Amino acid sequence: MRKYEIVIIANPDIDEDSLNGIIEKISGWVSDSGGAIEKIDHWGKKQLAFRIQKQRDGQYVLITANMPPHATKELSNNLRFVENILRSMITVVEE
């Protein structure tokens, strides 16, 4: 198992319940692959450096998870098809 950081930028217009639903969906995908969520940090709404899909703001969420390396490709593909996620990034945490 390796430690990963998953950063998502969600649509700024969605409500708190929808954002929590997205986070629970990601948590389910991580646990289905044999991993576990370590920590979830909701950074709130911040201004983007440039427009993404005609949006100037985004809701940032950082998820720290332990999961097998082969699960990142499937998770990345799943994140691409969630409608309210503007951008996502998965990085390995080197300790």
Buried (B, 14 or more C-beta within 10 A) or exposed (E): EBBBBBBBBBBBEBEEEBBBBBBEBBBEBBEEBEBEBBEBEBEEEEEBEEEBEEBEBBBBBEBBBBBEEEBBEEBEEBBEEBEBBBBBEBEEEEE
